[in-house]
Amino acid sequence: MEDAVAALAKSGPNSAEIADWIRSQIRNSRLVPGQRLVEVDIIRQTGGSRFKVREAFQRLAAEGLVDIEEFRGASVRGATRDEIRQLYQARALLEGLCARDFTLRASEDDRRRLAQLARQMEDCVDDNAPEKFGRLNSEWHTLLMRGAGNAVIEDLVKRLSTPVHHLLFGTFYRGDRLAQAVDDHREIMKAIDAGDAASAETAMRAHVEHGHRFLTNLEHAVHND
């Protein structure tokens, strides 16, 4: 029995853990759309076996994050404009539900922490600190989903965000986008503080839709330059 346990300990990460690692690399823009996923590199970086790495590719292909082509192998999949629209629509619905449930069931500690993060993001606008804003914003949304008590939605939103996560940094967090996001957060927090679950849901949906609209406008501006 001890020999079996020792063998498992040495077997390295499973395919789900390797897939999680690849997702994190995509979220952090270390792997970008169109980039080839080199098996030997991922084996070296994760300690996984060739079989488990290939299983991870299949998992990610099923999620739409990876393309697998004969003779070319796996690469990070990009998202079309229409796919991005659909992703944001789904996120608006799911995060809206979380805002509603957070209002109804979150603990006082979670409410205080959410308000604290919102104030810190306001300071980021004054300090022109977009990278810090991005980190705090991610923490704010994660806390709201966890405070809502719906782990399924939290996992779904993470998956929906990954294909476009590389777009959510740099020029996306410009001063005007930060100001809009802060205004949205104020509306959401106001509804939560008032115990108005329906208004919190509506405000969160609008917040996600504003992000999509800004991203679309930004893309048009880039193509027109």
C-alpha positions as semicolon CSV with decimal commas, in nm:
position;residue;x (nm);y (nm);z (nm)
1;M;0,000;0,000;0,000
2;E;0,280;0,240;0,092
3;D;0,455;0,165;-0,238
4;A;0,135;0,253;-0,429
5;V;0,099;0,584;-0,244
6;A;0,463;0,668;-0,312
7;A;0,419;0,588;-0,680
8;L;0,116;0,818;-0,702
9;A;0,308;1,099;-0,530
10;K;0,577;1,071;-0,797
11;S;0,337;1,049;-1,087
12;G;0,317;1,426;-1,132
13;P;0,011;1,644;-1,197
14;N;-0,301;1,500;-1,353
15;S;-0,454;1,632;-1,673
16;A;-0,700;1,860;-1,488
17;E;-0,415;2,027;-1,299
18;I;-0,215;2,074;-1,619
19;A;-0,523;2,223;-1,788
20;D;-0,560;2,464;-1,493
21;W;-0,197;2,568;-1,537
22;I;-0,244;2,634;-1,909
23;R;-0,560;2,837;-1,838
24;S;-0,366;3,051;-1,591
25;Q;-0,097;3,114;-1,853
26;I;-0,365;3,227;-2,099
27;R;-0,529;3,453;-1,838
28;N;-0,194;3,614;-1,762
29;S;-0,113;3,659;-2,135
30;R;0,189;3,432;-2,113
31;L;0,017;3,224;-2,378
32;V;-0,164;3,424;-2,646
33;P;-0,410;3,340;-2,926
34;G;-0,242;3,160;-3,213
35;Q;0,057;3,052;-3,004
36;R;0,152;2,686;-3,042
37;L;0,148;2,474;-2,728
38;V;0,475;2,281;-2,736
39;E;0,438;1,950;-2,554
40;V;0,799;1,925;-2,439
41;D;0,789;2,277;-2,294
42;I;0,470;2,210;-2,099
43;I;0,604;1,875;-1,976
44;R;0,915;2,053;-1,850
45;Q;0,723;2,337;-1,687
46;T;0,450;2,130;-1,522
47;G;0,624;1,799;-1,455
48;G;0,339;1,619;-1,629
49;S;0,368;1,319;-1,855
50;R;0,317;1,338;-2,232
51;F;-0,008;1,144;-2,197
52;K;-0,144;1,381;-1,928
53;V;-0,044;1,690;-2,129
54;R;-0,228;1,556;-2,434
55;E;-0,531;1,483;-2,214
56;A;-0,515;1,843;-2,090
57;F;-0,514;1,966;-2,450
58;Q;-0,828;1,762;-2,518
59;R;-0,998;1,910;-2,209
60;L;-0,916;2,263;-2,322
61;A;-1,022;2,191;-2,680
62;A;-1,362;2,079;-2,545
63;E;-1,388;2,416;-2,366
64;G;-1,301;2,605;-2,684
65;L;-0,970;2,737;-2,551
66;V;-0,740;2,524;-2,767
67;D;-0,736;2,418;-3,132
68;I;-0,587;2,079;-3,218
69;E;-0,483;2,027;-3,580
70;E;-0,340;1,718;-3,739
71;F;0,036;1,747;-3,801
72;R;0,045;2,090;-3,630
73;G;-0,057;2,000;-3,277
74;A;-0,229;2,227;-3,027
75;S;-0,243;2,606;-3,017
76;V;-0,427;2,872;-2,816
77;R;-0,758;2,951;-2,981
78;G;-0,864;3,309;-3,045
79;A;-1,220;3,438;-3,019
80;T;-1,421;3,600;-3,297
81;R;-1,611;3,925;-3,242
82;D;-1,940;3,735;-3,229
83;E;-1,802;3,481;-2,983
84;I;-1,683;3,764;-2,757
85;R;-2,034;3,913;-2,771
86;Q;-2,183;3,580;-2,667
87;L;-1,930;3,537;-2,387
88;Y;-2,017;3,878;-2,244
89;Q;-2,390;3,809;-2,271
90;A;-2,348;3,490;-2,071
91;R;-2,129;3,665;-1,815
92;A;-2,383;3,945;-1,771
93;L;-2,655;3,694;-1,687
94;L;-2,440;3,485;-1,452
95;E;-2,275;3,772;-1,268
96;G;-2,611;3,945;-1,241
97;L;-2,744;3,639;-1,059
98;C;-2,444;3,648;-0,827
99;A;-2,502;4,015;-0,744
100;R;-2,861;3,932;-0,658
101;D;-2,764;3,636;-0,438
102;F;-2,480;3,830;-0,274
103;T;-2,732;4,094;-0,171
104;L;-2,956;3,831;-0,014
105;R;-2,705;3,605;0,157
106;A;-2,352;3,750;0,189
107;S;-2,193;3,779;0,533
108;E;-2,116;4,115;0,690
109;D;-1,744;4,046;0,651
110;D;-1,787;3,990;0,277
111;R;-1,992;4,309;0,245
112;R;-1,727;4,512;0,426
113;R;-1,448;4,363;0,217
114;L;-1,639;4,427;-0,107
115;A;-1,691;4,793;-0,009
116;Q;-1,323;4,824;0,085
117;L;-1,211;4,691;-0,253
118;A;-1,449;4,932;-0,428
119;R;-1,291;5,226;-0,239
120;Q;-0,941;5,105;-0,327
121;M;-1,037;5,097;-0,695
122;E;-1,160;5,455;-0,670
123;D;-0,813;5,549;-0,540
124;C;-0,661;5,375;-0,845
125;V;-0,846;5,618;-1,073
126;D;-0,702;5,916;-0,885
127;D;-0,356;5,758;-0,881
128;N;-0,370;5,646;-1,247
129;A;-0,284;5,288;-1,148
130;P;-0,451;5,065;-1,410
131;E;-0,258;4,746;-1,330
132;K;-0,350;4,767;-0,961
133;F;-0,709;4,843;-1,062
134;G;-0,715;4,527;-1,274
135;R;-0,598;4,309;-0,985
136;L;-0,846;4,464;-0,741
137;N;-1,128;4,439;-0,993
138;S;-1,064;4,068;-1,037
139;E;-1,063;4,023;-0,658
140;W;-1,386;4,226;-0,628
141;H;-1,572;4,014;-0,882
142;T;-1,439;3,690;-0,730
143;L;-1,545;3,794;-0,380
144;L;-1,892;3,885;-0,505
145;M;-1,934;3,544;-0,667
146;R;-1,805;3,357;-0,363
147;G;-2,020;3,563;-0,128
148;A;-2,319;3,465;-0,340
149;G;-2,242;3,103;-0,254
150;N;-2,253;2,967;-0,609
151;A;-1,933;2,781;-0,694
152;V;-2,079;2,658;-1,024
153;I;-2,130;3,013;-1,153
154;E;-1,784;3,115;-1,031
155;D;-1,626;2,833;-1,232
156;L;-1,835;2,912;-1,540
157;V;-1,747;3,283;-1,530
158;K;-1,376;3,202;-1,505
159;R;-1,405;2,982;-1,812
160;L;-1,601;3,246;-2,000
161;S;-1,345;3,514;-1,912
162;T;-1,034;3,320;-2,009
163;P;-1,068;3,350;-2,391
164;V;-1,072;3,732;-2,371
165;H;-0,866;3,786;-2,056
166;H;-0,560;3,896;-2,252
167;L;-0,769;4,185;-2,388
168;L;-0,856;4,317;-2,043
169;F;-0,521;4,479;-1,972
170;G;-0,315;4,758;-2,119
171;T;-0,533;4,994;-2,318
172;F;-0,856;4,838;-2,187
173;Y;-0,797;4,991;-1,844
174;R;-0,769;5,350;-1,966
175;G;-0,879;5,640;-1,749
176;D;-1,226;5,665;-1,903
177;R;-1,287;5,290;-1,863
178;L;-1,173;5,302;-1,500
179;A;-1,407;5,593;-1,428
180;Q;-1,700;5,409;-1,588
181;A;-1,624;5,091;-1,392
182;V;-1,606;5,286;-1,064
183;D;-1,944;5,446;-1,136
184;D;-2,086;5,100;-1,208
185;H;-1,942;4,963;-0,885
186;R;-2,104;5,247;-0,691
187;E;-2,445;5,159;-0,837
188;I;-2,397;4,792;-0,752
189;M;-2,279;4,870;-0,398
190;K;-2,568;5,112;-0,344
191;A;-2,819;4,840;-0,436
192;I;-2,642;4,583;-0,215
193;D;-2,635;4,822;0,081
194;A;-3,006;4,892;0,033
195;G;-3,082;4,519;0,022
196;D;-3,230;4,564;-0,326
197;A;-3,140;4,235;-0,494
198;A;-3,323;4,311;-0,820
199;S;-3,142;4,644;-0,866
200;A;-2,807;4,482;-0,781
201;E;-2,868;4,224;-1,055
202;T;-2,965;4,491;-1,307
203;A;-2,664;4,710;-1,220
204;M;-2,423;4,417;-1,251
205;R;-2,561;4,320;-1,592
206;A;-2,517;4,680;-1,707
207;H;-2,160;4,679;-1,572
208;V;-2,061;4,372;-1,774
209;E;-2,234;4,511;-2,083
210;H;-2,043;4,839;-2,044
211;G;-1,719;4,638;-2,048
212;H;-1,817;4,468;-2,371
213;R;-1,919;4,798;-2,531
214;F;-1,589;4,959;-2,435
215;L;-1,394;4,662;-2,569
216;T;-1,587;4,679;-2,899
217;N;-1,527;5,055;-2,931
218;L;-1,160;5,005;-2,853
219;E;-1,130;4,742;-3,123
220;H;-1,293;4,975;-3,378
221;A;-1,054;5,255;-3,279
222;V;-0,751;5,029;-3,324
223;H;-0,866;4,912;-3,669
224;N;-0,939;5,267;-3,780
225;D;-0,596;5,405;-3,681
